[in-house]
């Protein structure tokens, strides 16, 4: 297994498309430290109608079971296109890859009810790529009493922990999640709240754009202090970890409940949503402990306005991106799912009970053997 190649495939709550990374893991023994080397990456955007269909499935809809199954098939075909494009770029045959780690597209995440649902038809993906697929990473942790999320802190611990400094790795996708790696070896990880999701929906509604590039539109507005205060009163922010969230809570309906003020300017709401992300991340980080360094990844790492807000809140604490740690901001989660696939293939646990709340460590993922 030395230098084994894995593909990580990630499509998150931002619903922008599919991130694919080809990763090599060098190891001398199965239980040794394994550092990822990102060899090639590829991104394939979601067609607008597919994105709309996935958004519609976030809530109960007519003929929901059939629509979900058909959307999963379409996703598998899109995933396969992305993987095959990546293989073409790398000039590799499918049999050179040990497995694909496929997160799938989250449709429901209800760990309090004992389930989570990510679609993408991994069996079809294995057929279309000629590569074994590891999928459904979250269910085993939930079965063991955990949240099933976040899963990436175990990966962050494996590759980014440093006994000399206490670090926070913050992924700002549709939802923002924090991994806190204390210098003494303690690990915390949880979803802090909305990342780009609410702002993306707001700019889509008012400007017909999928996202606010660099926070440029939001920067033309002002923070509405009363609105920000009321949104930060959301009970989720006060919950102690382990906790995870998604569109089941932070959605259009949640935002509308707070927009009861008259004559709100759309750009002011956008500016306040950026502040909400920054303040909820900062508030969550303060509960973790002293932090020497903060590294951002995900789409939010490109939002200059959000970064400036965070730096202002963090003061003199170092704020950088995961690029400085060796993995680009757009690819860190895809690389994490390549690592999760490797853990499954090697029959090694990949959850952190102290993060998810599970009864113990578990081997995660269902294998669709090619």
N, C-alpha and C positions, 0 to 999 in steps of 0.2 A: 504493500500500500504506500510505499515511499513516493512522495511527490504526486499522490493521487489527485486527479482532476475532478472537480465538481462544478456544477452550474447552479447558481442561486437565482431564483425567479421571484420577483416581488411586485405585487400590485396592491397599493395601500388605499387608505381612506380618502386620499386626495383625488383618486379616480382620474389621474392624468394619463396613465398608460402602464406599460410593463418595463421594469428594469431587469436586465439580465447580466450576470457577471460570471465569467469563467475564472475559476479560482484553483490554484495549486496549493496543497498543504504538504509542507515538508515535515517529516517526522522520522525519528530513529526507532521509536517504539510507540505502540498504540496509546500508552499512558503518558507520553512525553508532551511537553508544551508544543503546540502546533500553531505556527504562524502562517496566516494566509498571504498568498501572493496573487494579486489581481492581474490576470494576463490579458483579458479582453472584456469589453463591456458593450452593451447595445441597449437602445431604448426604442420602443415601439408605442406610439401614441394610440390611445383609444379612439376609434371613430366616434363622432358626436352622438350618433344614435345608440351605440352600445353604452356610452357613459350615461345617457338619459335612461336607458333601460335598467341599468344597475341602480341608479338613484331611485327609480320607481320601486324597485324591489326592497328598498330599505324599509318600506311600510307595506302592510297587507294590501294585496291588489287582486284583481279578478284573475281567476285561473292561475293562481300563484305557483302551484306545484309544477305545472307544465312549463310556465314561463321561466321559472328558476332553472329547471333541467335544460331547457333549450339555450338559455343564456350561458350555462356552464359549458355546454358543447361549443358554443361560439368562442368563449374565452379560451378553451383548450386549443382551438385552432389558431387563435391569435398568439397564445403562448408558444405553440409549436413553430409558428412563423418566426417569432423572435429568437427562439433557440436555434433554429436552422440558419438564420441569418448570422448569428454569432459564430456557429460552427464554420460557416463559409468564410467569415473574416479570419478566424483562427486557422483555417485550412486543416480542420480536424474531422475525422470520421466519428460517427456516434459511439462506436465501441471504444474510443479513447477516453470517454467520460464515465466515471464510476456511477454517478446518479445525478438527477436533478432534484433540488430542494425547492418545492413549489408551495408558497404560502396560500395561494388562491385568493379570491376576492371575498372579503367579509360581507355577508348579507345580514346576519344577526349575531350579536355578541351578548348573551344573557347568562353569564356564569352563575348569577344568583338563582337562576332556574335550572342550572345544571347542563347548559348546552351552549355551543357556539357553532356557527355555520359559515364555512368558506367554500365557495363553489369554484369550479374550474375543470371538472372531469379529468382527474389525473390518470385514469385508465386509458382514456383516449389520447392524452398527452404522451403516454408511454408508447402507444401504437404509432403516433405520428412522428415521433422523434427517433425511435429505436433506442431509447435510453430508459433505464429504470427510473421511476419517479417516487420520491418520498413526499407525502402530503399529509394533511390533517394533523398538524403538529400540536394543536391546542387541546384536542379532546382528551388526551390521556391525562394531562395535568388537571383538567376540570373534573374528570372522573375520580381523581385522587383528592378532591376537595379544594383545588386551586382555582385561580382566576383564568388560567390558560393564557395569561398575558400580564405584563410583557414578557416575551421570550428572549429578546436580544440581550438582556443583562448578563446571561451566562456567557455569551459570546464576548461581550465587552470585557468581562472579567478575565476571560482566557487570553485576550490579546492586548488589553490596554491597562490592566492593573499595574500599579507602580508602588513599591514599598516606601518610596521617598516622598510621594505627594498624594493628596486626596483629590480625585478627579471626578467631574461630572460629565457624562456624555448625554447630550440632549438631542433627541431626534424630533424635528419639527416637521411632521407630515400633516395629514388632515387632523390627526390627534398628536399632541406633544407628549413624549414620554421621557423619563429621566432615569438614567443609571448612575448611582453614586458609588464610586469605588474608593473607599477610605484606605488610607495608607496602612492601617492595621489589618486589612484583609476583609473588613465588613463590606457587604454589598447590599444596597437598596435599589429597588427599581419599581416604578409605577407610572401610570398615565397621569400627567398633571392636569390635563384638560384639553380644550380646543387648541389646535395649532393653526393651520391655514384654512380649515374646513368652513368656518362661518364667513370669513372674509372672501373666500372663493365663491361661495353661494351668493353673497351680497353683490360682488362686482359682476357676477353673471346676470343677476337680476337687473342691475342698473346700467351696466356698460356693455353687456353681452360679451364679456371677456371671461376666460376660464380662470384667470388669476391676476393679481395685481403685481406686475413685474417690479421688483425692487421696492414695493410699497409706495410707488410714485403717486397713485391716485389718493391713497390714504394720507399721504404727506400734505395734500392740499387742504385737509380738514383740521379740526381741533379735537382734542379729547373732551368728551362730554362727561364731566366728573360724576354727575348723578347717575348716569347710565352705567358707567364703569363700576361705581360702588354697588349698584343693585345687581349687576351681573356677577360680581365677585362674591355676593352673598349666596350664590348657589351652594347648596349643602354638600355637593360632591367635593368641593375644594377643601372642606373641613374634615372629610373622612380620613382616617388613618390608613396607611397601606396595610395589607395588600389591597390594591384597587385598580380597576381598569375601566375604560369607558369607550364610547364611540358615537356613531350617529343615532343610536337608540336614545341617547340623552341630548347631545349637542347637535341640534338640527334646526331647520327653519322654524318649526313651531316654538322651540325654546327661545330663539331670537325674537320672534314676534311678541312673545309674552312680555318682553322687556321694552319693546318699542311703543310705549304708551304715551310718550311725550309728544306734544303738538309741534309741527313745523320743524322736524328734524331734517337737516341736510344730509343727503346720502354720504358725502365725503367725510362728514363728521362722525357718522356711525362707523364708517370704514376705519377711520383713525382710532376710534375707541376700541374696535375689535382687535387692532394690532396691540393696543395697550393692554387689553384683556389677556391676550396670549403672553405678553411679557410679564405682566404682574402675576398671573397664575403660575407661570414657570418659576419666577423668583420666589413667590410664597412657598411653593413646594420645595424648592431647593433649600430654603432656610430651615425646613424641618429635618433635613438630612444630617446637618453638621457642618463643621468648618470645611470650606472648599478652597483649594489652592488654584485649580484650573478648571475651566469650563470649555468644552468642545461641542460645537454644533454640527449637526448633519441633517439631511432631508431638505425638502424644497424651501423651508423657512430660512435655511442658512443663506439663501440668495436675497432675502428681504432686508435691504439696507436699513430701512426704518425700524424694523423689529430688532435688528442687531444693535442699533443705536439705543433703543429703549432699554434693552437688556443690559448693555454696558453701563448705562446711567444708573440702573438699579444695582448692578454688581459693584459699582465703584472701582476700586483698584484691583479687584480679582481679575486674573487673566481670562480673556474671552477670545477663543480662536475657533477653527473648524477642524473636522476630522482629517482634512488633507494633511495637516501638520503631523498627525499620527500615522500617516501612510496609506489611508483609504479615503477616496474622494467623497464629498458630502452626498453626491447623488447615488452612490453605489453601496454605502455601508450596510443597508438592510438586505440588499440582494446577497452580499457577501455573507451576512449572518445566516441566511437560509441555506447557502452552500455549506456552511459549517454545521448547521443543524442536520442537514442530510448526511454529512460525514459521521456525525455522532450516532445517528440511527444505524447506518451501515456497519459501523464498528461496535454496535451494541453498547454504547456508552450513554449515560444519562445526560440530559441537556436542559433540564429545568432547575431553577433555584427555589426550593421551598420557602426560603426567607423572603423571596420576592413575590411569588404567586400565591403563597398560602397553602400549597399542596402538602399532603401528609408526609411526603418524602420525595427523594429524587426518582425520576422515571425516565425510561427510554421513550422518546417522543417520535411520532410519525407512523404513518401506515405506508407499507412498501407495495408498490405496483411494479412487479418485476417484469422486465422486458425479456 
